Amino acid sequence: MSAITRVYAGRLAGMVVRGPDADAIGRVRDVVVTVRQTGSVSRALGLVVEMVGSKRIFLPMLRIAAIEPQDITLVTGSISMRGYSSRIGELTIMGDLIGSKVHVDDPEHPELKGRALEIADIELERTRTRDWVISRVAVFTEKPKFGRRPKLEIVPWNDVHGIGAGGVGQSNATAEMIAEFEDMRPADVALKMYELPAHQREQIAQELDDERLADIMQELSEEKQAQLLEAFDIERAADVLEEMDPDDAADLLGELPDEKADVLLELMDPEESAPVRRLMNFSDNTVGALMTPEPLVTTPQTTVAEALAMARDPDLPTSLSSMVFVVRPPTATPTGKYLGCVHLQRLLREPPSSLVGGVLDPDLPALLADDDQETAARFFATYNLVCGPVLDEDKHLLGAVAVDDLLDHMLPEGWRDKDLRTDDDTRQPLFR
């Protein structure tokens, strides 16, 4: 049965949410969205799920593998158990939007113009990037009467007016700023946050969801990251660390007092904290401290089509998607014996049914975890790569180092605190 790519929020209410093992986690009670101004995409951020005992948690939409007619399946059984609470800039469909009065300007329905209409339901559509966005709205054109079906019309979301980031008919400066950040790259959001007073930066950080905040924090200096982490309660801090890349989380924990770092590691999910602990064992300025333990890894029996599907993961950084590493089982780092690598360009030239074991490059030298940053820089310059394998002395793959992480550490301390400028007389960023 094919997964659903369009669904009305009212249909989701009450549906059972199951983990990848088919065990029931809870039932959907609402959908959290962020509303943008007309012409911009308004996204569904996640579901409010009621668990046994009536506790409600927030479940990000990107954790959803599929929405089926009877239930919702997750990609992972690892979820945050922190109780749900609404944040500035977030609205719920059932709680805030359905039943609200709006006006529409749909050229297909000129008879609706100038009328106050009530929202009956909201349609969500899944995009190619796995985001769920608001696509259409069902509105009552005539109030339902006893014994009669209500009259409804379906109008495009962009033709619906009267809903702001702060709610129906409301405006909120912080909410509008968070909404503005929604379509910006994390690095550009980080630059904007540098310009804000510390208290406002902390307020916005408190209102962002964990995944988005983690992406943005990774673009801040470690000093600013530590300041934000100090503003959170200990459980929220651990949740954000879980969403960060392991190498960035390890760097941040290295900036904190040992006692607090130990407490945060204990609060993190063991699967998330294990690679962070391993990275923290490497000396500063070594390749081991820079690498990510989550590169693309396959066995020789993997087909080219399967490897390309892995590289298409929209959550994977561009640098890491450029190279597939081939190993003997197990494929989780530290892996079995490292056999070689295949560049993305080579995969694109091969028949989809070919096995990666037949097209891998066994001769590309690998970096060792104890190599220094200068050695890594020479490696990238010599072989014109943006990602390289990192091995231990026994030829097991420990991870991969990306050129962007190397540059991050080789640039002068505090480089993130400065704008990219076109010249000395302007503070306009070099890139937009």
PEWOJO-V314581 format. One record per helix or strand of 3 or more residues. SS is the DSSP state (h for helix, s for strand). FROM is the first residue (numbers start at 1). TO is the last residue. If there is no record, write none. Layout:
ss	from	to
SS	FROM	TO
SS	FROM	TO
//
This chain:
ss	from	to
s	6	8
h	9	12
s	16	18
s	24	34
s	43	50
s	56	60
h	61	63
s	64	67
s	71	74
h	93	97
s	101	104
h	110	112
s	117	126
s	132	142
s	151	156
h	157	159
h	173	181
h	186	194
h	198	207
h	210	217
h	222	231
h	234	243
h	246	254
h	258	267
h	270	280
h	287	290
s	296	298
h	304	311
h	318	321
s	323	327
s	337	343
h	344	349
h	356	358
h	373	383
s	387	391
s	396	402
h	403	410
h	415	417
//
